[in-house]
Amino acid sequence: MGSVRSKVIGAGLVLAVAGGVAAWQLLPVGGEQHGAIRVGTTDVVSALDPAGAYDAGSWALYSNVYQSLLTIKPGSDTPVPDAASSCAFIGQKLTAYRCELRSDLTFGGGRQVTAEDVKFSFDRIKQINSDQGPAPLFNTLQSVKAEGRTVTFTLSAPDATFPFKIATGAASIVDKERYPAKALREDGGADGTGPFTLTGYKARTTAELKPNPAYRGQAKPANTPVTVRYFKDSAQLDQAWRDHQVEVAHRDMPPAVLAGLNPGLKDTRYQTSGGTEARHIVFNVRPGSTVQKPAVRQAVAAALDRSKIATDVHKGTVTPLYSLVPAGIAGHSTPFFDTYPAPNGTAARKLLADAGVATPVSITLGVNTRGSNLAEAEEIKRQLESTGLFQLNVKPVEAWEDFQKAYAAGEFDAYTIGWIADFPDADNFLAPLVGKDSSMNNGFSDKTVDDLIARTQSFQNRAEAANDFRELQRVVSQQIPMLPIWQKKDYVLSREAVTGLQYLSDGTGVWRLWELNWL
């Protein structure tokens, strides 16, 4: 999930505070007495309609405004009922899944949520099939049936990961009377049944959230209004933090700020969780792209110095990554390190020469300017051009929505993008990225890859998929439709007057704003 949407689930949180740990134990007072807690982020929302977005900023908001049938509790890696009272596979084939909808859910207007609303929500995602939407996540969903309060999903192939998928923002339930069936809703509204009601929204600026007294579900009721403030880049978020214009800062503060966090900082609490947010170079393999030939992509992989990017650009706050599946996720392996253990310009030159590719190869590298992305792109340009084999044209795009549309249209030969997992399974770092009709929109398709993905999804005991995950990553490392660069932990900062920071984000793709409160 933008970044497109990653973290280690079940890993212990490392918490460092100023002012004493005991502050976490104080009982919070009523949030309305203190006003809204202001939360700052650079993860902007690309669409308020769940059928039109597959990115971190949008899904973070969805976690609070909408409900899904299932959700994932803090510190857990197992989906549990939320809008549903129960869910389970039917039989042993993993091709039919049934949920019973709660009977006490109502939309903001007071209308009771029905099974037909659930069916409608899934059907429109598949029918609209937005280039920026989550349809690729439901590649195995064949049909949805609503009967009474029962919702039955029929799958085209065994998919043990389906419960995880319907615990994500992609499965947000919308009001069938307020959302069009065949087009995205574009009136600036959002009608859901989540812990908050969206009372105001200004694109790329603010989202005003008020506790929803009608909420019923797995989360505890929200007590405090929240104002989410969206910032253009990390420098602006950092300045707002320093000027006390936000009480919470999450994704992303500048690397130098994160590297300098320590328990002695005044009026600052911070948490880090063992995250698996990953960053990649995605190659456009469509005809006409300068990186269409595998040898060009392999040469880039041979020349790239991940360690220098990690230290010089990110100040040691990220770790070099040599696999699409990050360390900490079952199924992780290191196929890119096995093939390209160290930057090697000579090897890159031989790859291009053997394939008859003339040098320098001209590459247009697209980059969204959020955070340290532009500095990172310039370092990639410097490294590749220093070999004499490449000529890079870095093309920055400021607005996230414009960047999404540009890479989907094939305007770049390559682009950099982050990925935050929708759920804690290796499948989510592979199927949506390199599978059929992937969300990367880079033209890549491979039957061997698709067959391996289907096989890994057939194992209800996920440990049994380990060998296929390793083989899948090995095949991808040979063709290189994507090149992993790094993975990083998740950092959240707050002022001492705010509680609940430790529950806000734990890597399950859920942004728990309802856990925040005033001391």
N, C-alpha and C positions, 0 to 999 in steps of 0.2 A: 502497500500500500504504500507515492510521491513522494519530497520523495514520493515515489509511487507507494505503497505501504511497505520489528524483528527483534526479537529479543530472546534470551534464554529463559524458558519457563521452568519454574521450580527452583531456580537459582536463588540463593539468599540475597536479600538487599543489603548493600553496604551503606550505612547511614552515618554521615558526619554532620555535627551540629555545632552552632555557637550558642551559648546561653544555657546549655544543660539539657540532657536527654529527658529529664523529668517533665519538661514542658509538654512532651507528647501525651502525658497522662492527664493533663488538665481537662476538665469538662468544657466543651465549647458552649458559648452563649448563643442566643438567637441571632441568626445571620442578618435579619432585617434591621436590627438595631445599629449595625455597623455599615450597612450599605453593601454593594456588590464587591466581591473579590475580583480584582483585575488580573487576568492571566494573559501573558504575552507569548506570542509564537510567530515564527516565520512560515509556518505551514498554513498557507491560505486555503480557502474553500474554493473549489472549481465549480461546484454545482450543489445546490440545496436538494436537488432531486436525486435519490439514491440510484436511479437507473442511469444517471449521467456522469458518475464519478467513480474513479478507482484510484484514490490518492489519500495520503495520510491526513491532510488537513480536512478534507471533506468527511472522511470516516471518523475522525476525532469528534467532530460536531454531531454526526449521526449517533454516536454512542450515547449521547445525552438527550437528543430530541426524539429519536425513534426507538423502537424495540425490535428485536429479532426473536424468533421462536426459542432459541437457545442463547446462552452467553457463557463467558468463562470468568470464574471468580478470581479475585486477586491471589496470586501465588499458585494457581492450579493450572493444569494442562488438559482438563477434561470438561467438555461442554455440559452445562446443566440447564434445566428449564428456566425460561424467562417469561416470554409471552405465552409459552406453552405450559401446560401442567405436566405433560409427559411426552417423550419421544422415544422411538426405538425402531430398529430394522425389523422388517417382517420376514421371518424365515432366515435361512443361512446364506442366501445367494448374494446379499448386499446390493440388490437391485430394486428394493422397495423400502420406503421409509415412511413411518406414520407418526403424526403428532396430534395431540389433543390440545385444543386452544383453551386458555383460561376463559372463564365466563364473566370476569369482572373488569374487563378492559374497555375503556372508552376513549374516543378521540376528543380533541379539544372542544368540539361543538357539542359533545354529549352523546353522540351516536355510539352504540356498542360495536366493538370490533367483531367481525365475523370471519369464518373460514373463507368466505368468498373474498374478503379483503386480502387475506394471505395469498390465495391463488392469484388474484389480480396483481399483487406486488411482484410475484415471480414471473408471471406471464409477460408483463410489460417490459421487464428487463430483457428477456429473450427477443421480444418482438421489436422493441426500439433498437436494440443492438448497437448502442452508441459506441463510437470509436474510443471514447474516453470512459466508457462504462464498465461494469463488472461482469458482463455476459461471459467472458472467457472462463471465469471461475466456475460457472455452471455448465461446463461442456458435457457433463454426463447426465444432466437433467433432461428427461424426455417429455414428461407431462406432470401436471399437478391437478389433483382432484379434491374438491371441497364437498363435504357431505355432513350436514349438521355442524358440529364443532370439530370435526375430524378433517385433517389435511393429509393426503397421501401423495407422496412423491414417487414417481416411477422413473428409474434410471436406465440409461441405455447400455450401461456396463457396470460391473461391480465397482463400488466406490466407497471404501471404508472411511474416506475423509469427508463424506457428505455432512455428517453432524457438525464438523468444524466449520464448514462453509456456511451453514445456516445459522451460525453463531456470530457472523461478521456483519459489517455495515452493508454488505451487498444484499443481505436478507432483510433489510429494514422493511417493516410493514407500513404501508401507506393507506390512506383513506381513498377507496375507489370512487367516492363521490367528489373528490377534490383534485385528483390527478388524472390526466388524459391517458388513455390506454395505448396510444400509438405515437405519442410525442412526449418530450420532456416538459415538465411544468416550469414555467419561466416568469411567474408573477412575483418572485421574491419571497414566497411563503413556504412554510414547512409545517405539515400537520402530522404529528405522530403521537405516541403514547409513552414516551420516555420520561425519565426523571425530571426533565426540564421542558418548559415551553419556550419556543423562540419568539420573543416579543419585539425584537428589532434586529435588522441586519443591514449592513452597508458593506458591499463587496470589497474585499481586501482591506477593510478598515476595522469593523467591529461586529460582534454578535452578542446580543443582549439575551440572557437566559434567566428565566424566573422559575422557581420550584413548581412542579406540577403536582397539586394536591390529589389528583385523580390517579397518579401512577400506582400500579400494582405490578410487582415483579421481583426479580432476584436482588436487585440493588436496594440499599437502604434509601429511605426518602431524602431528597435534597432539602437542606435547611436554609441555604444562603444563596442569594442571587449571584450570578457570575457574569462578568463582562469579558469576553475574549477580544483581545486587541491583536490585530494582524499587522506585522511589520514587513517592510520591503526586504530587509536584509538583517544579518546578525549584528552589524554595527548599530543599526537603529534600535534593535531589541536591547542591546547592551546599554545604550544611552538611556532608554526608558527605564531600565532596571536601576541604573545609577541615579536617575532623577526621581526615583520612587513613584513612577507613573504606572507601575505594575507591582503586584505583590507576589506573583508567581511567574517564572520564566522557564519555558520548555521548548526545545527544538527551534532554533539552535543558537546558543550563545557562541561568540567567536572562540576559536580553538585556544587562543592565548588566555582567555578568561577561564575556560574549563580547566586548562592545564595548571592554572594558579589557584584553584580552589583549595582551601585548607580550613581546619576547624577554628582558626583564630579570626576569621573574617567577621566584622561587626554586622549584627542584625541580618545574618545570612544562615539559612539552613540549606543543605543540599543533599541529594541522594543520587547514587549511581546504581544502576542495575546492570547485570551482566548481559548486555544487549547484543543482538545479532542484526542490527541495521546494517545493510550492505550497500556498497556502491559499485557500479559497473560502467564499463564502456559498452554500449550497444551498437552493433554494426548493421547498417542497412545493406542487406544482401540482395536487394532487388536488382534486376538488369539495369545497367547504366550507372550504378554506384561504383565509385573507385575502389571500394573494399569488397566487391562482389566475389572476387577470387579468394579462396581460403588461404592461399599463400600470403596475401597481403595482411590478413587478420593474424595469421600465425607470426608474421614478422613483427607486427606491433606487440604481440604477446612476448616475443623473444627480447624486444628492446626495452620494455617498460620496467622502470625501477619503482616498485611499490613502496619500498622502505623509505626512499627519499621523499615521496609524496607524504607518507605518514609523519615523518619527522619535520620536514621543512614547511609544509603547508598546514598540517593539522597538529603540530607541536606534540606529537606522541599520544594524542587522544584517540587515535584509531590504530588498528592492527592490520598489517598486510593480509589479504585474503587470496587463497589459491584454489577456491572451489565456489560453485554457485551456492552450495549449502554451507552456511557459516559454522565455525567451530561452536560446540555447545548444543548443536541440533543433531539428533541421532541420524546417521546416514552421511555425516560429513566425511570427506576425503580430500586429498590434495593433488588432484591430477595436473593442475597447471604448474605446481611446483615440481612435480615429477618430470615434466617435459621441459619446463623453463625455470630451472632452479635459481638462476641469477641473470641480471641484464646482460645481453650478449649481442652486440651490434654485428659481429662477424657472422653469427648464426642467422640473424635477421637478413643480412645481405645475401647469404647463400640461399635462403628460402625464396627470396624474390628472383634471384638469378636463375635458379633451377626451374622456376615457373615461367620464366621469360617475361617478367614484369619490368618495364622500364622505370627507372628512378630519376628524380624523386617522385614518389607517389603523392599526388595532391589530394588532401582530405579536408572536407568541411566538417568541423566538429561543433555540434550544437551544444549549448549549455544554458540552463536556467540560472539566473544570477543570484538566486537565494544562497545565503550562508557563504561558505568559502568555495563555492563551486567554480567561480571565475578564476580565482587564484589557482585552484587545482587544474583547471583546463590549461592555463598558461604554463604550468609546470609540465603537463603532459606534452604540450607543444614543444617546449624547450628540450625535453628529453628525446623526443622522436626526431626533431630536426637536427639535433646534435650528431645523429648517426649519418646524416647526409642522404638518408633514404626516403625521407618524407618531407612534405611541405604542408603545414597545417594552417587552415584559416578558421580561427575560433569565432563562432557566430553566437554572441550572447543574446538571450531573449529574456526580458524582464518578467512579464506576466506568465504565471504558471499555465493558465489556460491556453495562451498563445503558443507556449512551448509544446504542450501536449498535441495541439492541432498540427504544429509544424513537423514533429517527428512522425506523427501518424500519416502525414501526407508525403513522407519521404524526402523532406527538404534538406536533410543532412546525410552525409556519408556515414557519420557516426555521431552518437551523442552520449553524454554521461547522465546517469540517473541513479537515484537511491531506491532501495527496496526495503520496506518494513513489512514483516510477515503478517498475513491476515490471521494465521493460526500456527501453533507450534508443531509443525510437521514438515519434514524435508520436501514433501510434495509441493508445498506452497512456495518453495524457492526454485521449483523446476517447472511444473505444469503451466502456471500462468506466464512464465518467462520464455520457455523454449518449446512448449507444446503447440499443438494445432491451434491456429487463430489466437496466438498469444497476445497479451496486453501490450507487448513491446512494439507491435505494428512494424516490424522490420523485414517482413517478407520471408522469414526463415520457416522451413517446414522439412521434416525428416521422418520417414516412416519408422525407422529403427528407434528414434527418440520417442515417438508417439506410442509405439508398442511397449516400450519399457515403462513409460508413464502409466499406461493402462494396467500393466502387470503389477506395478508397485501399489496401485490403488485397490487391487483385489485382495490384499492381505489385511484382515481385520486385526491380527496380531502384527503391529507395525514393525516389530523387530525382524520379522521374516522377510521384510522388503529390503533389508540392509544391502545385500549383495547386488540387487537390481539397481538400487540407488547409486552404488559405487560405479557400476557399469554405465549407467546413464550419464553420470558426471564425466567419465572417461571419454565417452563418445562426443559429448559436448565440447570437451577440451581439445578435441581434434578438429572439429569444424569451426568452433569459436564464433557463434553468432553473438555471444556476449563475453566480455572479459572482466572477471572480478578484480577489484582494486583493493578494497579494504572493508573491514567491519568495525563497528564501534559500540561502546556502551551507551546507555541512555542516561542523560543528565537532567535533573530537575532542581531548580532553585526556588526558595520562597523566603519571605520575611518571617521573623520570629512570631509575629502575631497570627500566622495562619497554621492550622492543623490539617492533617490528612495527606500531607505531601507524599508519604511513603506508599500510598495506595493509588496515586494518580495514574501512573503508568508502570506496568510491569512486563510489557512486551507481548501482550495478548491481542494487541490492536484495539484495546478499549481505553478510552480517555475518561477516567472516573472523576469528573468535576464535582459530582455529588458528594464525594468524600471530603472536599475542602470546606473549611469552616473557620470562623474567627475564634481565637482563644477567649 
